[in-house]
Amino acid sequence: MFGDKQKQNVEAEGIAIQAGQNVTLTQNNGMSFSEVKELCLLFLRDNFPALREEAIKAAEDNVRSFSEKLESKIVESSQNIVLEKFKDPDVQATINDAVQACARKGERANTEILTNLITKRVSSNSNDFLNIVLSEAVLVAPKLTKQQISYLSLIHYLTSCSINGVVHISAIEPMSINVFTAVVSGFGVSESQKQHLQYAGACSIVRMSRVNIYDGWMNSSYKSLGYTDLNKFKSDIIGFCPFTERLLNEFDKDSYSGEISLTSVGQAIAIANLATMAKGMDYSTWIN
């Protein structure tokens, strides 16, 4: 799992671009956001024409909540958004998939993950392959529990991420603290939930020898720190990085550790979740 994986050099802190109310987003001949919100409601009416009155009201409330979150995310990421992309039939189909899931399940559709994925789908730095993966991830994310998504995020952070420019092991801890909230509910996921992750297309489970996560971090992720004694490495983790230790120990005691490999779709969902806590994560580092 280590050595041949691409790794993102992430930052412990980041700056989010925010704006207040009454922000109008236009770009060339692109859509205004009011049109995007209306698009969400049109998709709802087209796909759920026969619902009873109380059900259609609940569905409309769910979709309005989703569209407001999507609006907020687009405004926050406005410097990288290409509104012209909202005219693309494939983008509209992806939004339609998200709308249908949100209409049926509300927050249980993992709306924050969906808004992150769609925002990336209409950004200026996506590519054809990444767009395919993001569209597939929009279909899969509503089929997963929050606990399962947190588990995917835990695996991705520990096996595929490293922090650039670390000169002392204590520098790892701020990122682990940020990430902890996004992954902690994934602790102790049952084997049946892991099997469902494979069924949904978020990961593959391959029976193999177990991975020593501490050895992987010492000799691959943070080889630049110069450790040669694994016991010394563990001791310093314990001494300087208590949150990091908890994450590594959770992976170490997992009966599936070393057996789960995230698919590109699973990676996209994990990154969308981690990005809520850790700024500076670029999907294209792993999905290219």
Backbone as numpy.savetxt, mean C-alpha at the origin, in Angstrom:
# Nx Ny Nz CAx CAy CAz Cx Cy Cz
15.34 -14.49 -0.19 14.53 -13.29 -0.19 15.37 -12.04 -0.19
16.63 -12.18 0.19 17.48 -11.01 0.27 18.55 -11.05 -0.81
19.03 -9.87 -1.19 20.12 -9.79 -2.15 19.64 -9.52 -3.55
18.62 -10.26 -4.03 18.15 -10.05 -5.39 16.89 -9.22 -5.43
16.44 -8.73 -4.30 15.24 -7.91 -4.24 15.60 -6.46 -4.49
14.72 -5.75 -5.20 14.92 -4.31 -5.33 14.48 -3.65 -4.04
15.19 -2.62 -3.63 14.88 -1.97 -2.37 14.66 -0.48 -2.58
13.70 0.05 -1.86 13.40 1.47 -1.90 14.16 2.16 -0.78
14.87 3.20 -1.10 15.51 4.02 -0.08 14.48 5.02 0.44
13.87 4.72 1.57 12.76 5.51 2.07 13.24 6.51 3.10
12.41 7.52 3.34 12.74 8.57 4.28 11.88 8.41 5.52
12.44 8.72 6.66 11.70 8.59 7.91 10.63 9.65 8.02
10.81 10.77 7.36 9.83 11.85 7.43 9.58 12.39 6.04
8.43 13.01 5.83 8.14 13.59 4.53 7.18 14.75 4.67
6.99 15.47 3.59 6.11 16.63 3.60 4.92 16.34 2.69
3.73 16.50 3.21 2.53 16.29 2.41 2.01 17.63 1.92
1.60 17.68 0.66 1.04 18.90 0.08 -0.45 18.93 0.39
-0.92 19.95 1.07 -2.32 20.02 1.44 -2.92 21.34 0.95
-4.22 21.32 0.85 -4.92 22.54 0.44 -6.26 22.59 1.15
-6.81 23.77 1.24 -8.10 23.92 1.90 -9.25 23.64 0.97
-10.42 24.12 1.31 -11.62 23.87 0.52 -11.62 24.73 -0.74
-12.56 24.40 -1.63 -12.80 25.16 -2.86 -11.60 25.21 -3.77
-10.85 24.11 -3.81 -9.71 24.02 -4.72 -10.21 23.46 -6.05
-9.92 24.15 -7.12 -10.31 23.69 -8.46 -9.07 23.18 -9.17
-9.14 21.94 -9.61 -8.02 21.33 -10.32 -8.36 21.20 -11.78
-7.60 21.85 -12.63 -7.79 21.69 -14.07 -6.41 21.60 -14.70
-6.36 20.88 -15.79 -5.09 20.77 -16.50 -5.38 20.60 -17.98
-4.99 21.59 -18.77 -5.26 21.55 -20.21 -6.75 21.28 -20.42
-7.06 20.17 -21.10 -8.45 19.83 -21.33 -8.92 18.74 -20.39
-8.24 18.58 -19.27 -8.60 17.54 -18.32 -9.90 17.86 -17.60
-10.34 16.89 -16.78 -11.58 17.05 -16.04 -11.34 17.90 -14.80
-12.35 18.63 -14.37 -12.30 19.26 -13.06 -12.68 18.19 -12.05
-12.33 18.41 -10.78 -12.63 17.34 -9.84 -14.12 17.18 -9.62
-14.91 18.24 -9.76 -16.36 18.08 -9.62 -16.89 17.06 -10.61
-16.27 17.00 -11.80 -16.68 16.00 -12.79 -16.27 14.59 -12.36
-15.13 14.47 -11.70 -14.69 13.17 -11.22 -15.65 12.66 -10.15
-16.06 13.55 -9.24 -17.02 13.15 -8.21 -18.35 12.72 -8.83
-18.79 13.47 -9.82 -20.03 13.11 -10.50 -19.88 11.76 -11.21
-18.70 11.51 -11.73 -18.43 10.24 -12.38 -18.65 9.07 -11.42
-18.21 9.22 -10.20 -18.39 8.17 -9.20 -19.86 7.87 -8.98
-20.68 8.92 -8.87 -22.10 8.71 -8.65 -22.79 8.12 -9.88
-22.34 8.51 -11.07 -22.90 7.92 -12.29 -22.60 6.44 -12.36
-21.40 6.06 -11.99 -21.05 4.63 -11.98 -21.94 3.88 -11.00
-22.22 4.48 -9.87 -23.10 3.85 -8.89 -24.48 3.61 -9.48
-25.05 4.64 -10.10 -26.41 4.51 -10.65 -26.48 3.51 -11.79
-25.41 3.43 -12.57 -25.39 2.49 -13.69 -25.29 1.05 -13.23
-24.62 0.82 -12.10 -24.35 -0.55 -11.67 -25.32 -1.08 -10.62
-26.05 -0.18 -9.96 -26.98 -0.62 -8.93 -28.36 -0.01 -9.15
-28.99 -0.29 -10.29 -30.27 0.36 -10.59 -31.46 -0.23 -9.86
-31.32 -1.46 -9.33 -32.49 -2.15 -8.79 -32.48 -2.29 -7.28
-31.63 -1.57 -6.58 -31.57 -1.67 -5.13 -32.79 -1.03 -4.49
-33.21 -1.56 -3.35 -34.31 -0.95 -2.60 -33.88 0.43 -2.10
-34.85 1.26 -1.77 -34.57 2.65 -1.44 -33.54 2.79 -0.32
-33.69 1.99 0.77 -32.77 2.13 1.89 -31.37 1.65 1.52
-31.32 0.65 0.62 -30.01 0.14 0.20 -29.31 1.13 -0.72
-30.04 1.75 -1.64 -29.41 2.71 -2.55 -28.94 3.93 -1.78
-29.67 4.32 -0.72 -29.21 5.45 0.09 -27.89 5.11 0.79
-27.79 3.91 1.35 -26.55 3.50 2.00 -25.41 3.44 1.00
-25.71 2.92 -0.20 -24.69 2.83 -1.25 -24.23 4.23 -1.67
-25.17 5.15 -1.82 -24.82 6.52 -2.21 -23.97 7.19 -1.14
-24.31 6.96 0.13 -23.50 7.52 1.22 -22.08 6.97 1.17
-21.96 5.67 0.91 -20.64 5.05 0.82 -19.82 5.65 -0.32
-20.47 5.85 -1.47 -19.76 6.37 -2.64 -19.40 7.83 -2.43
-20.27 8.61 -1.82 -19.93 10.02 -1.54 -18.72 10.10 -0.61
-18.71 9.25 0.40 -17.57 9.23 1.31 -16.28 8.87 0.56
-16.37 7.88 -0.32 -15.21 7.50 -1.12 -14.75 8.64 -2.03
-15.70 9.30 -2.70 -15.34 10.37 -3.63 -14.71 11.54 -2.90
-15.16 11.81 -1.68 -14.56 12.90 -0.90 -13.12 12.55 -0.51
-12.88 11.29 -0.16 -11.52 10.87 0.18 -10.62 10.90 -1.06
-11.19 10.52 -2.20 -10.43 10.57 -3.44 -10.08 12.01 -3.79
-11.03 12.91 -3.60 -10.78 14.33 -3.84 -9.64 14.84 -2.97
-9.70 14.51 -1.68 -8.68 14.96 -0.76 -7.30 14.43 -1.14
-7.26 13.16 -1.54 -5.98 12.56 -1.92 -5.42 13.19 -3.20
-6.28 13.49 -4.15 -5.83 14.12 -5.40 -5.31 15.53 -5.13
-6.01 16.27 -4.29 -5.56 17.62 -3.94 -4.20 17.55 -3.24
-4.06 16.59 -2.32 -2.81 16.42 -1.59 -1.64 16.12 -2.53
-1.95 15.38 -3.61 -0.91 14.96 -4.56 -0.96 15.76 -5.86
-1.55 16.94 -5.82 -1.88 17.68 -7.03 -0.68 17.96 -7.93
0.51 18.09 -7.35 1.68 18.41 -8.18 2.02 17.28 -9.14
1.59 16.06 -8.80 1.93 14.91 -9.65 0.75 14.35 -10.42
-0.42 14.98 -10.32 -1.63 14.44 -10.94 -1.79 14.96 -12.36
-2.19 14.06 -13.28 -2.53 14.44 -14.65 -4.03 14.19 -14.82
-4.82 15.26 -14.67 -6.28 15.10 -14.71 -6.77 14.61 -16.08
-5.99 14.84 -17.11 -6.35 14.34 -18.44 -6.55 12.83 -18.42
-5.84 12.15 -17.52 -5.92 10.70 -17.46 -7.31 10.21 -17.04
-8.09 11.07 -16.40 -9.43 10.67 -16.01 -10.34 10.42 -17.22
-9.92 10.91 -18.40 -10.69 10.65 -19.62 -10.38 9.28 -20.21
-9.32 8.63 -19.75 -8.92 7.33 -20.25 -9.96 6.28 -19.84
-10.52 5.50 -20.79 -11.52 4.47 -20.44 -11.01 3.48 -19.41
-9.72 3.15 -19.47 -9.17 2.19 -18.51 -9.15 2.78 -17.11
-8.83 4.07 -16.99 -8.88 4.74 -15.69 -10.31 4.77 -15.17
-11.26 5.11 -16.05 -12.66 5.15 -15.62 -13.14 3.77 -15.20
-12.69 2.73 -15.89 -13.06 1.37 -15.51 -12.50 1.03 -14.13
-11.29 1.48 -13.85 -10.67 1.23 -12.55 -11.45 1.95 -11.44
-11.84 3.20 -11.69 -12.65 3.94 -10.72 -13.99 3.25 -10.53
-14.57 2.75 -11.63 -15.83 2.04 -11.55 -15.71 0.81 -10.65
-14.61 0.08 -10.77 -14.38 -1.09 -9.90 -14.34 -0.66 -8.44
-13.65 0.45 -8.16 -13.56 0.94 -6.79 -14.93 1.40 -6.28
-15.68 2.08 -7.12 -17.01 2.56 -6.74 -17.92 1.39 -6.38
-17.91 0.35 -7.21 -18.77 -0.81 -6.94 -18.41 -1.46 -5.60
-17.11 -1.59 -5.34 -16.69 -2.20 -4.07 -17.09 -1.33 -2.89
-16.89 -0.01 -3.01 -17.23 0.90 -1.91 -18.73 0.98 -1.69
-19.50 0.96 -2.77 -20.95 1.00 -2.65 -21.46 -0.19 -1.85
-20.88 -1.34 -2.08 -21.32 -2.56 -1.41 -20.81 -2.67 0.02
-19.55 -2.26 0.25 -18.90 -2.58 1.51 -18.51 -1.39 2.36
-18.59 -0.18 1.81 -18.20 1.00 2.58 -16.72 0.93 2.97
-16.42 1.23 4.23 -15.03 1.25 4.70 -14.39 -0.13 4.61
-15.19 -1.18 4.64 -14.63 -2.53 4.57 -14.01 -2.82 3.20
-14.24 -1.94 2.24 -13.59 -2.08 0.93 -12.17 -1.53 0.95
-11.73 -1.06 2.12 -10.38 -0.48 2.27 -10.22 0.77 1.40
-11.08 1.75 1.67 -11.18 2.94 0.82 -9.88 3.74 0.77
-9.15 3.79 1.87 -7.91 4.57 1.85 -6.89 3.93 0.91
-6.84 2.61 0.90 -5.96 1.90 -0.03 -6.39 2.19 -1.46
-7.69 2.14 -1.72 -8.20 2.38 -3.08 -7.88 3.79 -3.56
-8.04 4.79 -2.70 -7.74 6.16 -3.12 -6.24 6.33 -3.40
-5.40 5.68 -2.61 -3.95 5.74 -2.87 -3.61 5.11 -4.21
-4.21 3.96 -4.50 -3.93 3.26 -5.75 -4.40 4.06 -6.96
-5.60 4.64 -6.88 -6.14 5.42 -8.00 -5.34 6.69 -8.20
-4.95 7.33 -7.11 -4.14 8.55 -7.23 -2.83 8.26 -7.94
-2.22 7.13 -7.61 -0.98 6.75 -8.32 -1.28 6.44 -9.78
-2.45 5.84 -10.04 -2.83 5.47 -11.42 -2.93 6.69 -12.32
-3.28 7.85 -11.77 -3.43 9.07 -12.59 -2.27 10.03 -12.38
-1.17 9.56 -11.84 -0.02 10.42 -11.61 0.84 10.52 -12.86
1.74 11.44 -12.84 2.60 11.68 -14.00 3.75 10.69 -14.10
4.05 9.97 -13.02 5.20 9.07 -13.04 4.81 7.59 -12.98
3.67 7.24 -13.56 3.31 5.84 -13.70 3.76 5.36 -15.08
3.67 4.06 -15.31 4.02 3.50 -16.61 3.03 2.40 -16.96
3.12 1.84 -18.15 2.12 0.89 -18.62 1.99 -0.32 -17.70
3.13 -0.91 -17.32 3.06 -2.10 -16.47 2.52 -1.75 -15.09
3.01 -0.67 -14.51 2.51 -0.25 -13.21 1.02 0.04 -13.25
0.54 0.64 -14.35 -0.89 0.91 -14.49 -1.71 -0.37 -14.45
-1.21 -1.42 -15.12 -1.90 -2.71 -15.11 -1.97 -3.26 -13.69
-0.84 -3.20 -12.99 -0.79 -3.72 -11.63 -1.72 -2.93 -10.71
-1.71 -1.61 -10.83 -2.56 -0.79 -9.98 -4.04 -1.08 -10.21
-4.42 -1.26 -11.47 -5.82 -1.59 -11.78 -6.22 -2.93 -11.18
-5.31 -3.91 -11.24 -5.58 -5.21 -10.64 -5.66 -5.10 -9.12
-4.80 -4.26 -8.54 -4.79 -4.09 -7.09 -6.11 -3.48 -6.60
-6.72 -2.60 -7.41 -8.02 -2.02 -7.05 -9.09 -3.11 -6.98
-8.97 -4.13 -7.80 -9.92 -5.25 -7.75 -9.68 -6.14 -6.54
-8.42 -6.31 -6.16 -8.07 -7.27 -5.10 -8.23 -6.67 -3.70
-7.85 -5.41 -3.52 -7.84 -4.81 -2.18 -9.17 -4.93 -1.43
-10.33 -4.73 -2.08 -11.59 -4.87 -1.35 -11.90 -6.31 -0.92
-11.16 -7.28 -1.45 -11.37 -8.69 -1.10 -10.53 -9.12 0.09
-9.75 -8.18 0.64 -8.87 -8.49 1.75 -9.32 -7.77 3.02
-8.99 -8.35 4.15 -9.25 -7.68 5.42 -8.12 -6.70 5.72
-8.38 -5.76 6.61 -7.32 -4.83 7.02 -6.15 -5.59 7.64
-6.46 -6.66 8.36 -5.40 -7.46 8.96 -4.52 -8.10 7.89
-5.13 -8.60 6.83 -4.35 -9.20 5.75 -3.47 -8.16 5.05
-4.00 -6.97 4.83 -3.22 -5.91 4.20 -2.05 -5.50 5.09
-2.28 -5.45 6.38 -1.18 -5.13 7.31 -0.11 -6.21 7.26
-0.51 -7.47 7.11 0.45 -8.57 7.01 1.30 -8.44 5.75
0.65 -8.14 4.63 1.40 -7.91 3.39 2.42 -6.78 3.58
2.00 -5.75 4.29 2.88 -4.59 4.52 4.07 -4.96 5.39
3.83 -5.80 6.40 4.91 -6.27 7.27 5.95 -7.04 6.46
5.49 -7.97 5.62 6.40 -8.76 4.79 7.19 -7.85 3.84
6.50 -6.91 3.21 7.17 -6.03 2.25 8.22 -5.16 2.94
7.88 -4.58 4.07 8.82 -3.70 4.76 10.07 -4.45 5.19
9.90 -5.64 5.73 11.04 -6.36 6.28 11.91 -7.04 5.22
11.33 -7.40 4.09 12.10 -8.15 3.10 12.50 -7.33 1.88
11.91 -6.16 1.68 12.17 -5.43 0.44 12.50 -3.96 0.62
12.63 -3.50 1.85 12.90 -2.07 2.08 14.17 -1.89 2.89
14.87 -0.82 2.60 16.00 -0.41 3.42 16.08 1.12 3.39
16.79 1.66 4.35 16.91 3.12 4.46 18.30 3.53 3.99
18.34 4.47 3.11 19.61 4.92 2.53 20.41 5.76 3.53
21.73 5.61 3.48 22.61 6.49 4.24 22.68 6.22 5.72
22.30 5.01 6.16 22.35 4.69 7.58 23.80 4.50 8.02
24.23 5.23 9.03 25.60 5.08 9.53 25.63 4.47 10.93
24.46 4.42 11.58 24.36 3.75 12.88 23.02 3.06 12.93
22.96 1.94 13.57 21.75 1.12 13.56 20.54 1.85 14.14
20.76 2.80 15.02 19.66 3.55 15.63 18.86 4.34 14.60
19.47 4.63 13.44 18.78 5.41 12.40 17.65 4.64 11.74
17.59 3.33 11.96 16.51 2.52 11.39 15.20 2.73 12.16
15.32 3.04 13.45 14.16 3.04 14.34 13.06 4.04 13.97
13.36 5.28 13.56 12.26 6.20 13.23 11.32 5.67 12.15
11.88 5.01 11.11 11.02 4.45 10.08 10.19 3.29 10.63
10.78 2.45 11.44 10.03 1.33 12.02 8.88 1.84 12.90
9.11 2.94 13.61 8.04 3.53 14.42 6.91 4.01 13.51
7.26 4.69 12.41 6.24 5.15 11.47 5.46 4.00 10.87
6.17 2.95 10.49 5.57 1.80 9.81 4.72 0.97 10.77
5.08 0.98 12.05 4.47 0.07 13.02 2.94 0.12 12.99
2.39 1.33 12.95 0.93 1.48 12.95 0.29 0.81 11.75
0.99 0.83 10.62 0.43 0.26 9.38 0.52 -1.25 9.33
1.33 -1.86 10.21 1.55 -3.31 10.11 1.13 -4.07 11.35
0.94 -3.40 12.48 0.76 -4.12 13.74 -0.48 -5.01 13.73
-1.55 -4.61 13.06 -2.74 -5.47 13.05 -2.53 -6.74 12.24
-1.40 -6.80 11.49 -1.09 -8.01 10.74 -0.38 -9.07 11.57
-0.05 -8.75 12.82 0.58 -9.73 13.69 -0.40 -10.88 13.95
0.08 -12.10 13.83 -0.74 -13.26 14.19 -1.82 -13.62 13.20
-1.67 -13.26 11.94 -2.66 -13.63 10.92 -2.73 -15.16 10.83
-3.93 -15.70 10.75 -4.11 -17.15 10.72 -3.63 -17.75 9.40
-3.39 -19.04 9.40 -2.94 -19.71 8.18 -4.01 -19.67 7.10
-5.28 -19.74 7.49 -6.34 -19.69 6.48 -6.39 -18.32 5.80
-6.10 -17.24 6.56 -6.05 -15.91 5.95 -4.88 -15.79 4.99
-3.76 -16.43 5.32 -2.61 -16.40 4.42 -2.92 -17.17 3.14
-3.61 -18.29 3.28 -4.01 -19.05 2.10 -4.96 -18.23 1.22
-5.81 -17.44 1.86 -6.72 -16.57 1.09 -5.94 -15.50 0.34
-4.89 -14.98 0.95 -4.04 -14.00 0.26 -3.48 -14.59 -1.03
-3.09 -15.86 -0.98 -2.60 -16.51 -2.19 -3.72 -16.70 -3.20
-4.89 -17.11 -2.73 -6.04 -17.29 -3.61 -6.42 -15.98 -4.30
-6.33 -14.87 -3.57 -6.71 -13.56 -4.11 -5.67 -13.01 -5.08
-4.49 -13.62 -5.12 -3.46 -13.17 -6.04 -2.49 -12.15 -5.46
-2.48 -12.02 -4.12 -1.60 -11.04 -3.49 -0.23 -11.61 -3.14
-0.12 -12.93 -3.08 1.15 -13.55 -2.75 1.19 -14.97 -3.27
2.36 -15.55 -3.22 2.51 -16.98 -3.48 3.20 -17.60 -2.29
2.84 -18.82 -1.97 3.41 -19.54 -0.84 4.21 -20.71 -1.38
5.51 -20.67 -1.16 6.40 -21.70 -1.67 7.12 -22.35 -0.49
6.94 -23.64 -0.33 7.57 -24.34 0.78 9.08 -24.35 0.57
9.79 -23.83 1.54 11.24 -23.76 1.43 11.83 -23.64 2.83
13.14 -23.64 2.95 13.76 -23.49 4.27 13.47 -22.10 4.81
13.40 -22.01 6.11 13.07 -20.74 6.74 14.18 -19.71 6.53
13.78 -18.45 6.51 14.71 -17.33 6.36 15.06 -16.77 7.73
16.32 -16.55 7.98 16.74 -15.86 9.20 16.71 -14.36 8.90
15.69 -13.69 9.37 15.47 -12.29 9.02 16.60 -11.40 9.55
17.12 -11.72 10.73 18.23 -10.92 11.28 19.47 -11.06 10.40
19.76 -12.29 9.96 20.90 -12.51 9.08 20.71 -11.77 7.76
19.48 -11.79 7.24 19.19 -11.09 6.00 19.40 -9.59 6.12
18.97 -9.03 7.23 19.16 -7.59 7.43 20.64 -7.25 7.59
21.36 -8.08 8.35 22.77 -7.78 8.61 23.62 -7.90 7.35
23.35 -8.92 6.53 24.21 -9.20 5.38 23.69 -8.67 4.05
22.48 -8.11 4.05 21.95 -7.58 2.79 21.40 -6.17 2.99
20.30 -6.05 3.72 19.63 -4.75 3.85 20.55 -3.69 4.45
21.32 -4.06 5.47 22.18 -3.08 6.15 23.62 -3.60 6.24
24.05 -4.18 5.15 25.43 -4.67 5.06 26.43 -3.54 5.25
26.07 -2.34 4.83 26.98 -1.19 4.90 27.37 -0.83 6.33
26.60 -1.32 7.32 26.94 -1.02 8.71 28.16 -1.81 9.19
28.53 -2.83 8.44 29.78 -3.53 8.72 29.73 -4.59 9.80
28.54 -5.03 10.18 28.46 -6.09 11.20 28.92 -7.43 10.62
29.65 -8.19 11.44 30.03 -9.56 11.07 29.58 -10.57 12.11
29.18 -10.09 13.28 28.73 -10.95 14.37 27.22 -10.79 14.52
26.47 -11.87 14.23 25.01 -11.80 14.27 24.50 -11.50 15.67
25.15 -12.06 16.69 24.72 -11.80 18.07 24.89 -10.33 18.43
25.98 -9.71 17.96 26.19 -8.28 18.20 25.13 -7.46 17.47
24.79 -7.86 16.24 23.75 -7.17 15.48 22.42 -7.22 16.22
22.05 -8.42 16.70 20.79 -8.56 17.44 20.82 -7.74 18.72
21.94 -7.77 19.39 22.07 -7.02 20.64 21.88 -5.52 20.42
22.43 -5.01 19.36 22.28 -3.58 19.06 20.85 -3.24 18.63
20.22 -4.14 17.90 18.81 -3.94 17.56 17.98 -3.82 18.83
18.22 -4.75 19.77 17.49 -4.74 21.04 17.76 -3.45 21.80
19.00 -3.02 21.80 19.38 -1.85 22.58 18.93 -0.53 22.01
18.97 -0.41 20.69 18.70 0.88 20.05 17.34 0.95 19.32
16.75 -0.19 19.00 15.59 -0.19 18.10 14.48 -1.12 18.60
13.78 -0.77 19.68 12.76 -1.67 20.22 11.59 -1.95 19.27
11.16 -0.94 18.49 10.07 -1.17 17.54 10.55 -2.07 16.40
11.76 -1.84 15.94 12.33 -2.69 14.90 12.44 -4.13 15.39
12.86 -4.30 16.63 12.96 -5.65 17.20 11.61 -6.35 17.20
10.56 -5.64 17.56 9.23 -6.25 17.58 8.81 -6.71 16.19
9.11 -5.90 15.17 8.76 -6.27 13.80 9.56 -7.50 13.36
10.86 -7.49 13.62 11.71 -8.61 13.21 11.33 -9.89 13.94
11.02 -9.78 15.22 10.63 -10.96 15.99 9.30 -11.53 15.52
8.39 -10.65 15.12 7.11 -11.12 14.60 7.31 -11.92 13.33
8.17 -11.43 12.44 8.49 -12.18 11.22 9.18 -13.49 11.57
10.09 -13.45 12.53 10.90 -14.62 12.87 10.05 -15.77 13.42
8.99 -15.43 14.17 8.17 -16.48 14.77 7.02 -16.93 13.86
6.84 -16.24 12.74 5.77 -16.58 11.79 6.10 -17.92 11.13
5.19 -18.85 11.19 5.43 -20.19 10.62 5.60 -20.14 9.11
5.18 -19.03 8.47 5.30 -18.91 7.02 6.49 -18.04 6.61
7.29 -17.60 7.57 8.38 -16.70 7.22 9.31 -17.38 6.22
9.63 -16.66 5.19 10.48 -17.21 4.14 9.73 -17.99 3.09
8.44 -18.23 3.32 7.65 -19.02 2.38 6.69 -18.17 1.56
6.49 -16.93 1.98 5.56 -16.04 1.29 6.31 -15.02 0.46
5.97 -14.96 -0.80 6.54 -13.97 -1.72 5.40 -13.15 -2.29
5.46 -11.84 -2.14 4.38 -10.98 -2.63 4.40 -10.92 -4.15
3.23 -10.97 -4.76 3.11 -10.69 -6.19 3.19 -9.19 -6.40
3.24 -8.75 -7.65 3.26 -7.31 -7.92 2.00 -6.64 -7.37
0.87 -7.35 -7.45 -0.39 -6.81 -6.90 -0.30 -6.69 -5.38
0.24 -7.72 -4.73 0.42 -7.66 -3.29 1.35 -6.55 -2.87
2.41 -6.34 -3.66 3.34 -5.25 -3.38 2.63 -3.90 -3.49
1.83 -3.72 -4.53 1.12 -2.44 -4.71 0.20 -2.15 -3.54
-0.50 -3.16 -3.07 -1.40 -2.99 -1.92 -0.61 -2.68 -0.66
0.50 -3.40 -0.46 1.35 -3.15 0.71 1.90 -1.74 0.69
2.39 -1.30 -0.46 2.96 0.05 -0.57 1.88 1.11 -0.33
0.68 0.88 -0.88 -0.42 1.83 -0.67 -0.74 1.97 0.80
-0.61 0.88 1.55 -0.86 0.93 2.99 0.30 1.59 3.73
1.52 1.20 3.40 2.70 1.78 4.07 2.82 3.27 3.79
2.40 3.69 2.60 2.53 5.10 2.21 1.69 6.02 3.08
0.69 5.46 3.79 -0.11 6.29 4.68 0.69 6.71 5.91
1.77 5.98 6.21 2.58 6.27 7.40 4.00 6.68 7.05
4.53 6.18 5.94 5.93 6.42 5.59 6.01 7.12 4.25
6.41 8.37 4.25 6.50 9.14 3.01 7.72 8.71 2.20
7.67 8.96 0.92 8.83 8.73 0.07 8.91 7.35 -0.53
7.81 6.58 -0.50 7.81 5.24 -1.09 7.33 5.33 -2.53
8.13 4.86 -3.46 7.83 4.95 -4.88 7.51 3.56 -5.42
6.28 3.36 -5.88 5.84 2.06 -6.39 6.81 1.52 -7.45
7.30 2.39 -8.31 8.08 1.94 -9.47 9.44 1.36 -9.08
9.86 1.54 -7.83 11.09 0.91 -7.38 10.98 -0.61 -7.42
9.79 -1.11 -7.07 9.58 -2.56 -7.05 8.77 -3.05 -8.24
7.91 -2.21 -8.77 7.00 -2.63 -9.85 7.42 -1.90 -11.11
8.24 -2.56 -11.94 8.76 -1.88 -13.14 8.97 -2.88 -14.27
